[in-house]
Amino acid sequence: MNTRKLPDLADFRSLLVVKPSSLGDIVHTLPAVHAIKSAHPHLHVRWLANTEWNPLLEGSPVVDEVVPFPRKSFRGLLGGMRFLNWISAQWRRRPHPEPEIVLDFQGLLRSGLVARLSGSRPVVGLSDSREGARFFHDHVIAVNAGAHALERYLEVPSAFGIPLEKPRTPLPEGTMPAGWPEREDAVVVHPWSRGKGKSLEPAVLEALCAALAPSPVVLVGVRNGVSVPRGEHITDLSARTTLPELVWLLRRARGVVSVDSGPMHIAAAVNDRTLGIHTWSDPRQVGPHNPRAWVWKDGRIAHRCDFASAECASTRSPNTEDARALAEFVKKLAS
């Protein structure tokens, strides 16, 4: 690990951000990149991200170029060879302004390799990097591994001497999807997550939607075959929205209810009337960072930092009675 003095960003023309995933972590990285771009507007910011997340960055005012990273094509026995071939072809055909500095926010073996093999120097990483990624870093910035991801990433611009103000997450405006009920009092509900034990049980989701009536309810997310509640006030847009459409929905909703997931972090970034539902995860570390957003945890609704350690250690999921309480809270929040 090299801890010598960081270079001056004013000496570079380009910045390569290596942060392929996940959706939530990309949202959490944007405030750090915004701070850097604001302090050094001359920098041409390139962002390497998994192909499926590119639309989130293509409309961001702080990203000048998105470099698609086709992670899914690197699976299987020949994945390593395809990965190396992609790197060779990628950097050969995509010229960029020189000199360029690289920030590896991902901190894993593959991201370290991408950063090193990009041909740009120096490569800067974080102290909580894993899988040997630090061997590819010329400089390492010390971060608090136990802090919220957004706060860890903000330590990067701070280390470069950039004064930090209120964090800003410059997401695109998005586009209106077909099927939006066109009501000012619509509540968006995102009840499913890939994380085990995070999704709402069908009976809980049904109770939540019923209790939100007569307010229009818009269901979003990937449900993987799970049945959805029916009702005249319910619009099912699950698996039917693009990422820009999802941003638009979350931004314009009168209220948002979401389980712990990437869309929850998007919602918190664009809508103060967001309520995140946490089961086994600790909201102090992975909850919605927006201080105005709310969190349900262990039967109580409060702001992210207001929960005690004992509450955060709970793994309780909401039941139907909790769902009705959640609905009443969201109605007041949206009024």
ZIGIUR-V459728 format. One record per residue. N is the residue number from 0. PSI is psi as a letter, one per 30 degrees, with the letter a starting at -180 (none if undefined). Layout:
N_PSI + N_PSI
//
This chain:
0_k + 1_j + 2_g + 3_l + 4_k + 5_k + 6_l + 7_k + 8_f + 9_f + 10_g + 11_l + 12_f + 13_l + 14_k + 15_j + 16_k + 17_j + 18_i + 19_e + 20_l + 21_a + 22_e + 23_e + 24_e + 25_e + 26_e + 27_f + 28_f + 29_e + 30_e + 31_e + 32_e + 33_e + 34_e + 35_e + 36_e + 37_e + 38_f + 39_i + 40_f + 41_f + 42_k + 43_j + 44_j + 45_k + 46_k + 47_j + 48_l + 49_k + 50_e + 51_f + 52_f + 53_e + 54_f + 55_f + 56_f + 57_f + 58_g + 59_k + 60_f + 61_f + 62_j + 63_f + 64_k + 65_k + 66_j + 67_k + 68_j + 69_i + 70_e + 71_f + 72_f + 73_g + 74_l + 75_a + 76_e + 77_g + 78_e + 79_e + 80_e + 81_e + 82_e + 83_e + 84_e + 85_e + 86_e + 87_e + 88_e + 89_e + 90_f + 91_e + 92_f + 93_i + 94_l + 95_l + 96_k + 97_k + 98_l + 99_k + 100_k + 101_k + 102_j + 103_j + 104_f + 105_e + 106_h + 107_l + 108_e + 109_e + 110_e + 111_e + 112_e + 113_e + 114_e + 115_e + 116_f + 117_f + 118_f + 119_k + 120_k + 121_l + 122_k + 123_k + 124_a + 125_l + 126_f + 127_g + 128_l + 129_l + 130_g + 131_g + 132_f + 133_f + 134_f + 135_g + 136_k + 137_e + 138_k + 139_k + 140_k + 141_k + 142_l + 143_j + 144_f + 145_f + 146_l + 147_k + 148_e + 149_e + 150_e + 151_e + 152_f + 153_f + 154_f + 155_e + 156_e + 157_e + 158_f + 159_g + 160_g + 161_k + 162_k + 163_k + 164_a + 165_k + 166_k + 167_k + 168_j + 169_i + 170_l + 171_l + 172_e + 173_a + 174_k + 175_k + 176_l + 177_k + 178_f + 179_k + 180_f + 181_h + 182_k + 183_f + 184_g + 185_k + 186_k + 187_k + 188_k + 189_j + 190_g + 191_k + 192_l + 193_f + 194_k + 195_k + 196_g + 197_f + 198_l + 199_k + 200_k + 201_e + 202_e + 203_e + 204_e + 205_e + 206_e + 207_e + 208_e + 209_e + 210_f + 211_f + 212_k + 213_g + 214_k + 215_k + 216_k + 217_j + 218_k + 219_l + 220_a + 221_j + 222_f + 223_h + 224_f + 225_k + 226_l + 227_l + 228_l + 229_k + 230_l + 231_f + 232_g + 233_k + 234_j + 235_j + 236_g + 237_k + 238_g + 239_g + 240_k + 241_l + 242_e + 243_e + 244_e + 245_e + 246_e + 247_e + 248_e + 249_e + 250_e + 251_f + 252_k + 253_f + 254_l + 255_k + 256_k + 257_k + 258_l + 259_j + 260_l + 261_e + 262_e + 263_e + 264_e + 265_e + 266_e + 267_f + 268_f + 269_f + 270_j + 271_f + 272_h + 273_k + 274_j + 275_k + 276_k + 277_k + 278_d + 279_f + 280_l + 281_j + 282_f + 283_f + 284_e + 285_g + 286_l + 287_k + 288_f + 289_k + 290_f + 291_f + 292_l + 293_l + 294_k + 295_k + 296_k + 297_h + 298_g + 299_k + 300_k + 301_a + 302_l + 303_e + 304_g + 305_g + 306_k + 307_l + 308_e + 309_e + 310_e + 311_f + 312_f + 313_l + 314_g + 315_k + 316_l + 317_k + 318_a + 319_e + 320_e + 321_e + 322_e + 323_e + 324_e + 325_e + 326_e + 327_e + 328_e + 329_e + 330_e + 331_e + 332_e + 333_f + 334_none
//
